[in-house]
Amino acid sequence: METYAVIETGGKQYRVEKNTVLSVELLDAAEAGHIVEFDQVLAVSNGSELTIGTPVVAGAKVTASVVENYRGNKVVAFKKKRRQGYRKKIGHRQELTKIKIESILA
């Protein structure tokens, strides 16, 4: 098995391996090419044994490089009450950061 880690960012948890590319909620002050570190590592596996933190694994961190900042697809929320003449349409586009995992240190 590969080495992997479970990290928390933006209120969500992600299972990551080296060279994984994933989209997370916008990371402040992170532009394309910058290196970011995640120290909220909840679990780390080296392929044979799993270390689970309480709540985080001490001394573990995951480094990643920022690929790009972008906005996701539009999500439309449409509300209607029949026979009342009430219609409301709201759109939302989440700002995201695409990152590539460089290393997992435990």
C-alpha positions as CSV (number, residue, x, y, z in Angstrom):
1,M,0.0,0.0,0.0
2,E,1.0,3.6,-0.6
3,T,1.7,6.1,2.1
4,Y,-1.3,8.3,2.7
5,A,-2.6,10.9,5.2
6,V,-6.0,12.3,6.2
7,I,-5.9,16.1,6.4
8,E,-8.4,18.7,7.4
9,T,-8.8,22.0,5.6
10,G,-11.8,24.3,5.1
11,G,-13.9,22.2,7.6
12,K,-13.6,19.1,5.4
13,Q,-11.4,16.0,5.5
14,Y,-9.4,14.7,2.6
15,R,-7.5,11.4,2.1
16,V,-4.3,12.3,0.2
17,E,-1.3,10.5,-1.3
18,K,1.8,11.9,-2.9
19,N,1.2,13.5,-6.3
20,T,-2.5,13.7,-5.7
21,V,-4.2,16.8,-7.2
22,L,-7.4,17.9,-5.5
23,S,-9.6,21.0,-5.0
24,V,-10.1,22.5,-1.6
25,E,-11.8,25.6,-0.4
26,L,-9.9,28.8,-1.1
27,L,-6.6,29.1,0.8
28,D,-5.8,32.7,1.7
29,A,-2.5,34.2,0.5
30,A,-1.8,31.2,-1.7
31,E,-1.0,32.0,-5.3
32,A,0.0,29.6,-8.1
33,G,3.4,28.1,-7.4
34,H,3.4,28.7,-3.6
35,I,4.0,25.9,-1.2
36,V,1.5,25.4,1.6
37,E,1.7,23.2,4.7
38,F,-1.1,21.4,6.4
39,D,-0.5,20.6,10.1
40,Q,-4.0,19.4,10.8
41,V,-3.1,15.8,10.0
42,L,-5.7,13.5,11.5
43,A,-4.2,10.1,10.4
44,V,-1.0,8.9,8.7
45,S,-0.3,5.5,7.2
46,N,3.1,4.3,6.0
47,G,1.7,1.4,4.1
48,S,1.9,-1.2,7.0
49,E,0.7,0.7,10.1
50,L,-1.8,3.4,10.7
51,T,-1.3,6.2,13.2
52,I,-4.4,8.0,14.3
53,G,-4.2,11.4,16.1
54,T,-6.1,12.6,19.2
55,P,-7.2,14.8,17.4
56,V,-4.0,15.4,15.3
57,V,-0.9,13.4,14.8
58,A,2.0,15.2,16.7
59,G,4.8,16.3,14.4
60,A,3.1,15.2,11.1
61,K,2.6,17.6,8.3
62,V,1.7,17.5,4.6
63,T,3.2,19.9,2.1
64,A,1.5,20.8,-1.2
65,S,2.0,23.2,-4.1
66,V,-0.7,25.5,-5.3
67,V,-1.6,24.8,-8.9
68,E,-4.3,27.5,-9.4
69,N,-7.1,29.4,-7.8
70,Y,-10.4,29.3,-9.6
71,R,-14.2,29.4,-9.1
72,G,-16.3,26.3,-9.3
73,N,-19.5,25.7,-11.3
74,K,-22.5,27.7,-10.5
75,V,-25.1,26.2,-8.1
76,V,-28.6,27.6,-8.5
77,A,-31.0,27.7,-5.6
78,F,-34.6,28.2,-6.8
79,K,-37.5,28.8,-4.4
80,K,-41.1,28.9,-5.3
81,K,-44.5,28.9,-3.5
82,R,-47.3,27.9,-5.8
83,R,-50.2,30.2,-6.4
84,Q,-48.5,32.9,-4.4
85,G,-46.5,34.7,-7.1
86,Y,-43.3,34.0,-5.1
87,R,-40.2,33.0,-7.0
88,K,-36.6,33.5,-6.0
89,K,-33.5,32.5,-7.9
90,I,-30.0,32.7,-6.2
91,G,-26.7,31.5,-7.8
92,H,-23.5,30.7,-6.0
93,R,-20.0,30.0,-7.2
94,Q,-17.5,28.6,-4.6
95,E,-13.9,29.9,-4.8
96,L,-11.5,26.9,-4.8
97,T,-7.8,26.2,-4.8
98,K,-6.3,23.3,-6.8
99,I,-3.3,21.8,-4.9
100,K,-0.8,19.0,-5.7
101,I,0.5,17.0,-2.7
102,E,4.3,17.0,-2.7
103,S,5.2,15.2,0.5
104,I,3.8,13.5,3.6
105,L,6.0,13.8,6.8
106,A,5.1,11.7,9.9
